[in-house]
Amino acid sequence: MKQRIFSGWTFGRALYSVLGGIIIVQSIMEHEWMGLLLGGYFAAMGVFAFGCAAGNCFGAGIVPQTKVGTKADIRDIEFEEIKTK
């Protein structure tokens, strides 16, 4: 957990953390307690690197799989000519 918090900081993570902190402070000053949830969520995304702050907006760590070692050579491709009338 320490490694996740202290490494891999990007501009997006820092931005989420700072904006979450600003929302928390503003919510406390205005006595808008529901804003604490919103600010806490954004701050946690930045600090703990989950969600969009970690670059995983499209899925949690989904990495497209590629086939290794199946390079098709151009000479191996066969074409069939189709004649039209």
C-alpha positions in Angstrom: 0.0 0.0 0.0 2.9 2.4 0.8 4.4 1.8 -2.6 1.1 2.6 -4.3 0.7 5.8 -2.4 4.3 7.1 -2.8 5.1 6.0 -6.3 3.7 6.6 -9.8 2.5 10.2 -9.3 1.3 11.9 -12.4 -0.2 15.3 -13.0 -3.7 13.8 -13.0 -3.2 12.1 -9.6 -1.9 15.4 -8.1 -4.8 17.3 -9.6 -7.4 14.9 -8.2 -5.7 15.1 -4.8 -5.5 18.9 -4.7 -9.1 19.4 -6.0 -10.4 16.8 -3.6 -8.7 18.7 -0.8 -10.1 22.0 -1.9 -13.6 20.5 -2.1 -13.2 19.1 1.4 -12.0 22.4 2.9 -14.8 24.4 1.1 -17.4 22.0 2.3 -16.3 22.3 5.9 -16.3 26.1 5.6 -19.8 26.2 4.2 -21.1 23.4 6.4 -22.1 21.4 3.4 -21.5 17.9 4.8 -22.4 16.1 1.6 -19.6 17.8 -0.1 -17.2 15.9 2.2 -18.2 12.7 0.4 -17.5 14.2 -3.0 -14.2 15.8 -1.9 -13.2 12.6 -0.1 -13.9 10.5 -3.2 -11.7 12.7 -5.4 -8.9 13.0 -2.9 -8.9 9.2 -2.3 -8.7 8.6 -6.1 -5.6 10.8 -6.2 -3.9 9.5 -3.1 -4.6 5.8 -3.6 -4.4 5.8 -7.4 -7.7 4.2 -8.4 -10.3 5.1 -11.0 -9.5 7.8 -13.5 -6.6 9.3 -11.5 -4.6 6.1 -12.2 -5.5 6.2 -15.9 -7.9 3.3 -15.6 -11.1 5.0 -16.7 -11.8 2.3 -19.2 -11.4 -0.6 -16.8 -9.3 -1.7 -13.8 -6.0 -2.6 -15.3 -7.3 -4.1 -18.5 -4.4 -4.7 -20.9 -5.1 -5.8 -24.4 -3.4 -9.2 -25.1 -1.3 -9.5 -28.2 -0.2 -12.7 -29.7 3.5 -13.2 -29.4 5.5 -14.9 -32.1 2.8 -15.0 -34.8 4.2 -12.6 -37.2 2.6 -12.9 -40.6 5.0 -12.4 -43.4 3.7 -10.5 -46.5 4.9 -13.3 -48.7 2.7 -15.8 -46.8 -0.6 -14.1 -47.7 -2.5 -15.5 -50.7 -5.0 -13.5 -52.7 -7.8 -14.8 -54.9 -8.8 -12.6 -57.8 -12.5 -12.2 -58.4 -13.5 -11.2 -61.9 -16.7 -9.3 -62.5 -18.7 -9.3 -65.7 
